[in-house]
Amino acid sequence: MRDCFCTINLDQEEVYRTQVVEKSLSPFFSEEFYFEIPRTFQYLSFYVYDKNVLQRDLRIGKVAIKKEDLCNHSGKETWFSLQPV
């Protein structure tokens, strides 16, 4: 079992971090957030981490969406597969 959290990044800048979902192999974060995009960017990325108290948190996987592809997913629920990091 893992304790997981997710970060949302514009390129390499973190703009949001979820709460930790404890002891799950299929975490569901069920969080909504809103933020303004103050600058240009190339990718909106979601990173999933395994929370580690004694060592550095381990990146499990990521989803990266190009800015120009975001309009294809606006207003609808879409599932993406995690890619290895």
C-alpha positions as CSV (number, residue, x, y, z in Angstrom):
1,M,0.0,0.0,0.0
2,R,1.1,3.5,-0.7
3,D,0.5,7.0,0.6
4,C,0.0,9.1,-2.6
5,F,-0.4,12.7,-3.5
6,C,-0.5,14.6,-6.8
7,T,1.0,17.9,-7.9
8,I,-0.2,20.0,-10.8
9,N,2.5,21.9,-12.7
10,L,2.7,24.5,-15.4
11,D,5.9,23.4,-17.1
12,Q,8.1,22.8,-14.1
13,E,6.4,25.2,-11.6
14,E,4.1,23.5,-9.1
15,V,0.8,25.4,-8.8
16,Y,-1.2,22.9,-6.7
17,R,-0.7,19.9,-4.4
18,T,-3.4,17.5,-3.3
19,Q,-3.9,16.0,0.1
20,V,-2.3,12.7,0.7
21,V,-4.4,9.6,0.1
22,E,-3.2,7.0,2.6
23,K,-2.8,3.3,2.1
24,S,-4.1,2.9,-1.5
25,L,-2.9,1.4,-4.7
26,S,-5.6,3.2,-6.6
27,P,-5.8,6.7,-5.1
28,F,-8.8,9.0,-6.0
29,F,-8.1,12.6,-5.1
30,S,-11.5,14.1,-5.8
31,E,-10.3,17.7,-5.4
32,E,-11.3,20.7,-7.5
33,F,-9.2,23.8,-7.7
34,Y,-9.1,27.0,-9.7
35,F,-6.1,29.2,-10.6
36,E,-5.2,31.9,-13.0
37,I,-2.6,31.2,-15.6
38,P,-0.4,34.3,-15.3
39,R,2.1,33.4,-18.1
40,T,2.6,31.4,-21.2
41,F,3.4,27.7,-20.7
42,Q,3.9,24.6,-22.9
43,Y,2.6,21.7,-20.7
44,L,0.1,21.2,-17.9
45,S,1.5,18.2,-16.0
46,F,0.1,16.0,-13.2
47,Y,2.7,14.1,-11.2
48,V,1.7,11.3,-8.8
49,Y,4.1,10.7,-5.8
50,D,4.5,8.0,-3.2
51,K,4.9,10.0,0.1
52,N,8.0,8.9,2.0
53,V,8.6,10.2,5.5
54,L,12.2,9.1,5.8
55,Q,13.4,9.8,2.3
56,R,12.6,11.9,-0.7
57,D,9.1,11.4,-2.1
58,L,9.1,9.0,-5.1
59,R,7.5,10.1,-8.4
60,I,5.4,7.2,-9.6
61,G,4.2,8.6,-12.9
62,K,2.9,11.6,-14.8
63,V,0.4,12.9,-17.3
64,A,1.5,15.9,-19.5
65,I,-0.9,17.8,-21.7
66,K,0.2,20.3,-24.3
67,K,-1.3,23.7,-24.0
68,E,-2.8,23.6,-27.5
69,D,-4.5,20.2,-26.6
70,L,-6.3,21.5,-23.5
71,C,-9.3,22.8,-25.4
72,N,-10.0,19.2,-26.6
73,H,-10.6,18.2,-22.9
74,S,-12.4,21.2,-21.6
75,G,-15.8,20.7,-20.0
76,K,-15.7,16.9,-20.1
77,E,-14.3,14.1,-17.9
78,T,-11.2,12.5,-19.5
79,W,-9.0,9.6,-18.1
80,F,-5.3,9.5,-18.9
81,S,-2.8,6.7,-18.3
82,L,0.2,7.5,-16.1
83,Q,3.4,7.6,-18.0
84,P,6.7,6.5,-16.4
85,V,8.9,9.3,-15.1
